[in-house]
Amino acid sequence: MRIAIVKEPSIFLEGILSVMEVEFPNYDVVTTTPGNIEALDAYIIDLVIFDIDSKDNLMPSIQRYLDKNKKVIVWTENMHHPDMAELFSMDLHGYFYNGMEREDLVHAIKRIIAGHPFVNETLAGVLLGTYREKTSKEPQRPVGIFTNREWQVMELLAEGYSNQRISETLYITDKTVKNHISSILRKLNVPDRTNAVLYALKNRWFVI
């Protein structure tokens, strides 16, 4: 596999490359600047990480790699980036935020390589707002995924309830709540409750 990183040279980029070298020794990692993306045409790229804080307009390049069925990740330090809503609507494979811990970064990239999307929790609030605006008025819940109780827990998660509030609302123990949430995460193959809610909203299982 070949991974491309589109970012201006910096100490931060050097740090990313150091992590990639240690954690993904069998992957070929190439870099280029936002103003020289055409340099990547010399390679067969499987996954591209775009630093969208560049002054260059990267949207056409992001779309081009999506059209080629490549995995695309965007990275930002600005959770209110003006292109964020549009980028979320494009259903990219990953949304990263500067400040991710090393283990979080490695875990996220491994998930994406395995075919599972990843959204950093810092950006989740923006994404939730975006999907709330786009969600239809009629929920479309699939049959056979969750038990009735799991649907109840999922709905309360989507409304932002804590485990304690879910426990009090449904008259079940905190341990039972945790068991239901673990089951939901396992069935959706997502890493945490935030991504579970995003998955549910994206698929229009709830109207909030």
C-alpha positions as CSV (number, residue, x, y, z in Angstrom):
1,M,0.0,0.0,0.0
2,R,1.1,3.5,-0.7
3,I,0.0,6.5,1.5
4,A,0.4,10.1,0.3
5,I,0.5,13.1,2.6
6,V,-0.4,16.5,1.2
7,K,1.1,19.0,3.6
8,E,3.6,21.8,3.7
9,P,7.0,20.8,5.2
10,S,7.0,21.3,8.9
11,I,8.2,19.7,12.2
12,F,4.7,18.4,12.5
13,L,4.9,16.6,9.2
14,E,8.3,15.1,10.2
15,G,6.6,13.8,13.3
16,I,3.8,12.1,11.3
17,L,6.4,10.5,9.0
18,S,8.3,9.2,12.0
19,V,5.2,7.6,13.3
20,M,4.3,6.1,9.9
21,E,7.8,4.7,9.6
22,V,7.6,2.9,12.9
23,E,4.0,1.8,12.9
24,F,3.6,1.1,9.2
25,P,7.0,-0.2,8.0
26,N,5.5,-2.1,5.1
27,Y,3.8,0.9,3.6
28,D,5.4,3.3,1.2
29,V,4.7,6.9,2.3
30,V,5.2,9.8,-0.1
31,T,4.7,13.5,0.5
32,T,4.0,16.6,-1.5
33,T,2.9,20.2,-1.0
34,P,-0.7,21.4,-1.6
35,G,0.6,23.4,-4.6
36,N,2.3,20.4,-6.2
37,I,-0.3,17.6,-6.0
38,E,0.2,16.6,-9.6
39,A,3.5,15.1,-8.4
40,L,1.4,12.2,-6.9
41,D,0.4,11.2,-10.5
42,A,3.7,9.5,-10.7
43,Y,2.6,7.0,-8.1
44,I,-0.3,4.5,-7.5
45,I,-1.8,5.9,-4.4
46,D,-4.1,3.9,-2.1
47,L,-4.7,6.5,0.7
48,V,-4.3,10.3,0.7
49,I,-4.1,12.5,3.7
50,F,-4.9,16.2,2.9
51,D,-4.0,19.0,5.3
52,I,-7.0,21.3,4.4
53,D,-5.6,24.3,6.3
54,S,-3.6,25.1,3.2
55,K,-4.2,28.3,1.4
56,D,-4.7,26.2,-1.8
57,N,-8.1,25.0,-2.8
58,L,-7.9,21.2,-2.3
59,M,-11.5,20.4,-2.9
60,P,-11.0,19.4,-6.6
61,S,-8.1,17.1,-5.7
62,I,-10.1,15.5,-2.8
63,Q,-13.0,14.9,-5.2
64,R,-10.6,13.5,-7.9
65,Y,-9.2,10.9,-5.5
66,L,-12.6,10.0,-4.3
67,D,-13.7,9.5,-7.9
68,K,-10.8,7.1,-8.3
69,N,-12.1,5.1,-5.3
70,K,-9.1,6.0,-3.2
71,K,-9.3,6.3,0.6
72,V,-9.3,10.0,1.6
73,I,-8.5,11.6,4.9
74,V,-8.7,15.3,5.7
75,W,-6.8,16.9,8.5
76,T,-7.3,20.3,10.2
77,E,-6.6,22.3,13.3
78,N,-9.7,24.4,12.7
79,M,-12.9,22.7,13.7
80,H,-14.8,25.6,12.1
81,H,-13.0,25.3,8.8
82,P,-15.2,26.9,6.1
83,D,-15.2,23.7,4.0
84,M,-16.0,21.3,6.8
85,A,-19.7,21.0,6.2
86,E,-19.1,20.2,2.5
87,L,-16.3,17.8,3.4
88,F,-18.6,15.9,5.8
89,S,-21.2,15.6,3.1
90,M,-18.7,14.0,0.8
91,D,-18.5,10.9,3.2
92,L,-14.7,10.8,3.3
93,H,-12.9,7.9,5.0
94,G,-11.4,10.0,7.8
95,Y,-11.6,13.3,9.5
96,F,-8.6,14.1,11.7
97,Y,-7.9,16.9,14.1
98,N,-4.5,18.3,15.0
99,G,-3.6,17.2,18.5
100,M,-4.5,13.5,18.1
101,E,-2.3,11.4,20.3
102,R,0.0,9.0,18.6
103,E,-2.0,5.9,19.6
104,D,-5.2,7.5,18.3
105,L,-3.6,8.4,15.0
106,V,-2.3,4.9,14.5
107,H,-5.6,3.3,15.5
108,A,-7.5,5.6,13.2
109,I,-5.3,4.9,10.2
110,K,-5.5,1.1,10.8
111,R,-9.3,1.3,10.9
112,I,-9.5,3.3,7.6
113,I,-7.1,0.9,5.9
114,A,-9.3,-2.0,7.1
115,G,-12.3,-0.2,5.4
116,H,-13.9,1.5,8.4
117,P,-14.5,5.3,8.6
118,F,-13.1,7.3,11.4
119,V,-14.1,10.7,12.8
120,N,-12.1,12.4,15.5
121,E,-14.2,13.3,18.5
122,T,-13.2,17.0,18.4
123,L,-14.9,17.3,15.0
124,A,-17.9,15.2,16.0
125,G,-20.0,18.2,17.1
126,V,-19.7,19.9,13.7
127,L,-20.5,16.6,12.0
128,L,-23.5,16.0,14.2
129,G,-24.9,19.5,13.4
130,T,-24.4,18.9,9.7
131,Y,-26.2,15.6,9.7
132,R,-29.0,17.0,11.8
133,E,-29.6,19.6,9.1
134,K,-29.6,17.0,6.4
135,T,-31.7,14.3,8.2
136,S,-35.1,13.7,6.7
137,K,-38.2,14.2,8.7
138,E,-39.0,10.5,8.6
139,P,-36.5,8.1,10.3
140,Q,-35.6,5.0,8.3
141,R,-34.6,2.3,10.7
142,P,-33.5,-1.1,9.4
143,V,-34.9,-4.3,10.7
144,G,-32.8,-6.9,12.5
145,I,-29.8,-4.8,13.6
146,F,-30.7,-4.0,17.2
147,T,-33.0,-5.3,19.9
148,N,-35.9,-3.1,21.0
149,R,-33.9,-2.1,24.1
150,E,-30.8,-1.3,22.1
151,W,-32.8,1.0,19.8
152,Q,-34.0,2.8,23.0
153,V,-30.4,3.2,24.2
154,M,-29.3,4.3,20.7
155,E,-32.0,6.9,20.6
156,L,-31.0,8.3,23.9
157,L,-27.3,8.3,22.9
158,A,-28.3,10.3,19.8
159,E,-30.0,12.8,22.1
160,G,-26.8,13.2,24.1
161,Y,-27.8,11.3,27.2
162,S,-25.0,10.1,29.6
163,N,-25.0,6.5,30.8
164,Q,-26.5,7.7,34.1
165,R,-29.4,9.5,32.4
166,I,-30.0,6.5,30.2
167,S,-30.1,4.3,33.3
168,E,-32.6,6.5,35.0
169,T,-34.8,7.0,32.0
170,L,-35.0,3.3,31.1
171,Y,-35.0,2.1,34.7
172,I,-32.0,-0.2,34.1
173,T,-28.6,-0.5,35.9
174,D,-25.5,1.4,34.7
175,K,-23.9,-2.0,34.0
176,T,-26.8,-2.9,31.7
177,V,-26.5,0.4,29.9
178,K,-22.8,-0.3,29.3
179,N,-23.5,-3.8,28.1
180,H,-26.1,-2.4,25.6
181,I,-23.7,0.3,24.4
182,S,-20.9,-2.3,24.0
183,S,-23.3,-4.4,21.9
184,I,-24.2,-1.4,19.7
185,L,-20.6,-0.6,19.1
186,R,-19.8,-4.1,18.2
187,K,-22.7,-4.5,15.8
188,L,-21.9,-1.2,14.0
189,N,-18.2,-1.8,14.2
190,V,-17.4,1.7,15.4
191,P,-14.8,2.7,18.1
192,D,-17.0,4.8,20.4
193,R,-20.5,6.1,21.1
194,T,-19.8,9.3,19.2
195,N,-19.2,7.4,16.0
196,A,-22.2,5.2,16.7
197,V,-24.4,8.4,16.8
198,L,-22.8,9.7,13.6
199,Y,-23.4,6.4,11.9
200,A,-27.1,6.4,12.9
201,L,-27.7,10.0,11.8
202,K,-25.9,9.5,8.6
203,N,-28.2,6.6,7.8
204,R,-31.3,8.5,8.9
205,W,-32.2,6.2,11.7
206,F,-33.2,9.2,13.9
207,V,-34.5,12.7,13.6
208,I,-33.2,15.1,16.2
